[in-house]
Each structure stands twice: as C-alpha cells, then as structure tokens.
Amino acid sequence: MEYTVLIHQAEEGGFWSEVPALPGCYSQGETIDETLNNAKESIEAHLMALKENQAAAPIEERLFIGKVRVEVAEL
C-alpha cells in the first residue's frame, strides 16, 4: 500500500509531514529522509490502530499536487 505524504518545513527547523488519506496521521524529523522514515512508522501505527478497531484502511483517492506562480503588484 502506498500513501501520499506531504512534507512541510517547520518554522523552528526541521520538517513535519501529514498523510491526507489518514486524518490525524502526522510526523516530524530533522531531515526530509528522517521525516519520511518517521511518516512510514506513523502510517503503520495508524493502520494497526484501525485494524484493532476493526475499521477498514482507507484507500487513497487520486491526489494531484501542483504549483501555480502568481505575480502580485505591490500596493
């Protein structure tokens, strides 16, 4: 199973991640690699908790991420 992990740069340093298909599944790390490894552990723990509660693991819907550049004139 694969899940999309969104990685954000933390204001205080390091990174934090979220898994859109698993609400409440977050992680953090000092580097992107560490954050991804921690996210994997968080996903596994999240899925185990769902299994223990006899809930089905969510299947990720198609998720598209893009960037749009916008030029804004200063006021």
N, CA, C and O of each residue as an XYZ file, in Angstrom:
300
protein
N       0.832     -1.172      0.000
C       0.000      0.000      0.000
C       0.879      1.238      0.000
O       1.905      1.278      0.680
N       0.490      2.223     -0.743
C       1.238      3.480     -0.769
C       0.316      4.622     -0.386
O      -0.861      4.637     -0.744
N       0.866      5.573      0.344
C       0.135      6.776      0.720
C       0.979      7.998      0.387
O       2.203      7.976      0.523
N       0.323      9.054     -0.044
C       0.994     10.320     -0.302
C       1.325     10.977      1.029
O       0.481     11.050      1.923
N       2.554     11.452      1.154
C       2.999     12.152      2.357
C       3.368     13.576      1.941
O       4.212     13.774      1.067
N       2.734     14.557      2.568
C       3.074     15.957      2.315
C       4.077     16.398      3.371
O       3.847     16.216      4.567
N       5.177     16.970      2.935
C       6.232     17.394      3.855
C       6.286     18.913      3.865
O       6.320     19.562      2.819
N       6.293     19.459      5.068
C       6.334     20.907      5.267
C       7.600     21.261      6.036
O       8.043     20.501      6.898
N       8.178     22.408      5.724
C       9.315     22.884      6.500
C       8.782     23.544      7.759
O       7.896     24.395      7.687
N       9.308     23.162      8.898
C       8.859     23.710     10.174
C       9.548     25.049     10.449
O      10.730     25.220     10.151
N       8.810     25.980     11.011
C       9.373     27.303     11.315
C      10.569     27.211     12.249
O      11.532     27.964     12.105
N      10.514     26.292     13.206
C      11.574     26.166     14.209
C      12.745     25.314     13.721
O      13.702     25.089     14.461
N      12.671     24.846     12.490
C      13.710     23.989     11.930
C      13.191     22.580     11.750
O      12.260     22.158     12.437
N      13.785     21.864     10.838
C      13.330     20.508     10.555
C      12.089     20.516      9.689
O      11.787     21.507      9.026
N      11.374     19.406      9.699
C      10.230     19.218      8.825
C       9.118     18.495      9.573
O       9.363     17.841     10.586
N       7.908     18.617      9.070
C       6.780     17.829      9.590
C       5.983     17.340      8.396
O       6.002     17.945      7.324
N       5.278     16.226      8.601
C       4.541     15.634      7.489
C       3.113     15.313      7.895
O       2.786     15.171      9.073
N       2.281     15.204      6.873
C       0.892     14.788      7.056
C       0.535     13.820      5.944
O       1.125     13.842      4.864
N      -0.434     12.979      6.225
C      -0.898     11.989      5.257
C      -2.370     12.293      4.986
O      -3.225     11.953      5.803
N      -2.682     12.931      3.848
C      -4.061     13.361      3.579
C      -5.105     12.247      3.666
O      -6.234     12.503      4.083
N      -4.760     11.039      3.287
C      -5.725      9.938      3.303
C      -5.987      9.404      4.714
O      -6.952      8.675      4.939
N      -5.119      9.773      5.661
C      -5.245      9.293      7.041
C      -5.310     10.492      7.986
O      -4.295     10.869      8.572
N      -6.475     11.088      8.140
C      -6.591     12.264      9.008
C      -6.020     11.995     10.402
O      -6.321     10.982     11.033
N      -5.198     12.921     10.857
C      -4.573     12.787     12.168
C      -3.236     12.076     12.137
O      -2.608     11.907     13.182
N      -2.787     11.658     10.971
C      -1.508     10.954     10.844
C      -0.424     11.971     10.482
O      -0.310     12.405      9.335
N       0.364     12.336     11.490
C       1.418     13.342     11.335
C       2.738     12.777     11.833
O       2.771     11.799     12.581
N       3.823     13.409     11.407
C       5.138     13.024     11.882
C       6.073     14.209     11.717
O       5.687     15.250     11.185
N       7.309     14.041     12.179
C       8.300     15.109     12.033
C       9.690     14.509     11.978
O       9.879     13.318     12.227
N      10.670     15.356     11.646
C      12.056     14.914     11.605
C      12.971     16.082     11.328
O      12.522     17.159     10.937
N      14.249     15.865     11.532
C      15.244     16.924     11.299
C      15.585     17.052      9.816
O      15.936     18.137      9.351
N      15.485     15.948      9.071
C      15.757     15.960      7.634
C      14.534     15.392      6.909
O      13.646     14.808      7.530
N      14.505     15.570      5.599
C      13.397     15.014      4.823
C      13.407     13.492      4.908
O      12.350     12.878      5.060
N      14.585     12.872      4.812
C      14.662     11.403      4.910
C      14.164     10.921      6.266
O      13.410      9.950      6.340
N      14.576     11.585      7.335
C      14.122     11.204      8.669
C      12.610     11.387      8.791
O      11.922     10.562      9.393
N      12.105     12.467      8.220
C      10.666     12.730      8.264
C       9.900     11.644      7.517
O       8.865     11.183      7.996
N      10.393     11.228      6.349
C       9.745     10.152      5.594
C       9.788      8.826      6.353
O       8.801      8.090      6.361
N      10.910      8.513      6.986
C      11.004      7.280      7.775
C      10.031      7.323      8.946
O       9.360      6.333      9.237
N       9.954      8.473      9.620
C       9.020      8.621     10.736
C       7.579      8.569     10.252
O       6.706      8.044     10.944
N       7.327      9.116      9.060
C       5.974      9.071      8.491
C       5.571      7.624      8.224
O       4.427      7.240      8.465
N       6.506      6.826      7.730
C       6.217      5.406      7.482
C       5.800      4.722      8.777
O       4.829      3.965      8.797
N       6.529      4.985      9.859
C       6.187      4.401     11.156
C       4.814      4.890     11.625
O       4.031      4.116     12.175
N       4.527      6.171     11.406
C       3.228      6.726     11.806
C       2.091      6.092     11.016
O       1.033      5.795     11.570
N       2.312      5.886      9.724
C       1.295      5.255      8.878
C       1.041      3.827      9.361
O      -0.107      3.407      9.505
N       2.118      3.089      9.609
C       1.965      1.711     10.091
C       1.194      1.669     11.405
O       0.309      0.831     11.578
N       1.524      2.567     12.333
C       0.829      2.610     13.623
C      -0.636      2.990     13.436
O      -1.518      2.439     14.094
N      -0.885      3.932     12.538
C      -2.261      4.371     12.261
C      -3.085      3.211     11.700
O      -4.223      2.988     12.113
N      -2.495      2.480     10.758
C      -3.203      1.354     10.146
C      -3.427      0.217     11.151
O      -4.464     -0.445     11.120
N      -2.455     -0.006     12.039
C      -2.630     -1.030     13.077
C      -3.772     -0.648     14.017
O      -4.558     -1.506     14.419
N      -3.866      0.632     14.368
C      -4.955      1.090     15.236
C      -6.307      0.894     14.552
O      -7.278      0.489     15.191
N      -6.365      1.181     13.257
C      -7.608      0.950     12.517
C      -7.978     -0.528     12.534
O      -9.140     -0.887     12.727
N      -6.970     -1.386     12.329
C      -7.204     -2.831     12.313
C      -7.712     -3.314     13.675
O      -8.635     -4.126     13.745
N      -7.107     -2.810     14.752
C      -7.530     -3.191     16.100
C      -8.976     -2.780     16.365
O      -9.698     -3.458     17.095
N      -9.391     -1.665     15.767
C     -10.766     -1.185     15.921
C     -11.687     -1.751     14.846
O     -12.833     -1.325     14.701
N     -11.167     -2.710     14.100
C     -11.912     -3.374     13.031
C     -12.457     -2.380     12.001
O     -13.561     -2.546     11.481
N     -11.673     -1.360     11.722
C     -12.031     -0.376     10.700
C     -11.185     -0.640      9.459
O     -10.028     -1.050      9.560
N     -11.759     -0.409      8.315
C     -11.039     -0.630      7.055
C      -9.990      0.457      6.842
O     -10.200      1.618      7.191
N      -8.877      0.067      6.274
C      -7.837      1.035      5.928
C      -8.307      1.847      4.735
O      -8.732      1.277      3.730
N      -8.238      3.171      4.828
C      -8.662      3.989      3.700
C      -7.777      3.756      2.484
O      -6.563      3.591      2.599
N      -8.400      3.746      1.341
C      -7.661      3.670      0.082
C      -7.525      5.098     -0.414
O      -8.506      5.836     -0.507
N      -6.314      5.469     -0.726
C      -6.066      6.842     -1.140
C      -6.745      7.132     -2.478
O      -6.605      6.386     -3.447
N      -7.472      8.221     -2.498
C      -8.056      8.675     -3.761
C      -6.957      9.354     -4.553
O      -5.897      9.683     -4.020
N      -7.218      9.553     -5.800
C      -6.222     10.236     -6.625
C      -5.981     11.623     -6.064
O      -6.915     12.391     -5.830
N      -4.727     11.925     -5.856
C      -4.336     13.207     -5.288
C      -3.328     13.840     -6.229
O      -2.309     13.236     -6.561
N      -3.614     15.033     -6.645
C      -2.725     15.750     -7.546
C      -2.219     16.990     -6.835
O      -2.994     17.735     -6.235
N      -0.933     17.203     -6.904
C      -0.321     18.363     -6.268
C       0.370     19.166     -7.348
O       1.127     18.627     -8.154
N       0.103     20.449     -7.356
C       0.713     21.312     -8.352
C       1.071     22.654     -7.753
O       0.668     22.974     -6.635
N       1.818     23.425     -8.491
C       2.187     24.772     -8.076
C       1.756     25.745     -9.150
O       1.815     25.445    -10.343
N       1.325     26.906     -8.715
C       0.935     27.966     -9.622
C       1.681     29.225     -9.204
O       1.626     29.625     -8.041
N       2.374     29.844    -10.140
C       3.097     31.088     -9.837
C       2.175     32.249    -10.124
O       1.558     32.319    -11.187
N       2.082     33.165     -9.167
C       1.233     34.330     -9.304
C       2.064     35.572     -9.057
O       2.754     35.675     -8.044
N       1.999     36.502     -9.971
C       2.691     37.776     -9.801
C       1.693     38.774     -9.249
O       0.647     39.011     -9.854
N       2.006     39.359     -8.109
C       1.111     40.319     -7.482
C       1.840     41.653     -7.376
O       2.954     41.728     -6.859
N       1.189     42.710     -7.875
C       1.769     44.037     -7.787
C       1.702     44.524     -6.341
O       0.706     44.311     -5.649
N       2.773     45.178     -5.895
C       2.761     45.724     -4.538
C       1.807     46.881     -4.447
O       1.690     47.681     -5.375
N       1.125     46.969     -3.325
C       0.182     48.076     -3.098
C       0.855     49.243     -2.464
O       0.212     50.259     -2.203
